[in-house]
Amino acid sequence: MYEITDYTKNKAKQLGLIVYPSDNPKYKLEVYDEKTGLFKCYLGASGYKDFEIYLKEKGIDFAENRRRLYFARHQKDISKIGSRGWLSWCLLWAG
């Protein structure tokens, strides 16, 4: 099971969201609206690492390079505020 980092918890709070480890094995996180408690989406493919994992395992230079590559691949999705791509960027990659 994915261990949610303090960064992700704090960023979710800033965005008015609550995150939990996913009950869907394909994803890392379940995201809920903090005010309504309604489910928003699943985020983060469980078979892939994210910025915080790379930072812990490989160091800052490697993690920043992976973040740059992630941004290049997902730039179109990241630009849509409130989308799953944008939320993934904010919660898992913006570091």
C-alpha positions in Angstrom: 0.0 0.0 0.0 1.2 3.5 -0.9 2.4 5.6 2.1 1.1 9.2 1.7 3.8 11.7 2.3 3.4 14.8 4.5 3.9 17.0 1.4 0.9 15.3 -0.3 -1.3 15.6 2.9 -0.4 19.3 3.4 -0.9 20.2 -0.3 -4.2 18.4 -0.4 -5.3 20.4 2.7 -4.3 23.7 1.0 -6.4 22.7 -2.0 -9.4 21.8 0.2 -9.0 18.1 -0.4 -8.5 15.0 1.7 -6.4 12.1 0.5 -6.4 8.4 1.5 -4.5 5.4 0.2 -6.5 4.0 -2.7 -8.8 1.0 -2.3 -8.4 0.5 -6.0 -5.1 -1.5 -6.6 -4.4 0.5 -9.9 -4.0 3.8 -8.0 -2.1 5.3 -5.1 -4.6 7.8 -3.8 -8.3 8.5 -3.4 -9.1 12.2 -3.4 -12.2 13.7 -1.7 -13.6 17.2 -1.4 -12.9 18.4 2.2 -16.2 20.4 2.5 -18.6 17.9 1.0 -16.8 14.6 1.6 -17.6 13.6 -1.9 -15.2 11.4 -3.9 -13.4 13.3 -6.6 -11.0 10.8 -8.3 -8.3 8.2 -8.0 -4.7 9.5 -8.7 -1.3 8.1 -9.3 -0.7 4.8 -11.1 0.4 2.3 -8.4 3.1 0.8 -10.6 5.0 4.1 -10.9 7.1 6.2 -8.6 6.5 9.9 -8.0 8.7 12.9 -7.0 8.8 12.2 -3.3 9.7 8.5 -3.8 12.5 9.5 -6.3 13.7 12.1 -3.9 14.0 9.6 -1.0 15.5 6.8 -3.1 17.7 8.6 -5.7 18.3 12.1 -4.5 17.3 15.6 -5.6 19.0 15.7 -9.0 17.4 12.5 -10.2 14.0 13.4 -8.7 14.1 16.8 -10.4 15.0 15.2 -13.7 12.1 12.8 -13.4 9.8 15.7 -12.5 10.9 17.5 -15.7 10.2 14.5 -17.8 6.8 13.9 -16.2 5.9 17.6 -16.9 6.9 17.2 -20.5 4.8 14.1 -21.0 1.7 15.5 -19.2 1.9 19.2 -19.8 -1.5 19.2 -21.7 -3.3 17.5 -18.8 -1.5 19.6 -16.1 -2.7 22.9 -17.7 -6.4 22.1 -17.0 -6.9 23.3 -13.4 -8.9 20.9 -11.3 -8.3 17.9 -13.7 -6.8 14.6 -12.6 -3.6 15.6 -14.4 -3.5 18.9 -12.5 -4.2 17.2 -9.2 -1.5 14.6 -9.9 1.0 17.3 -10.6 0.0 19.3 -7.4 -0.1 16.3 -5.1 2.6 13.9 -6.4 5.0 15.9 -8.5 5.3 19.6 -7.7 7.4 18.9 -4.6 
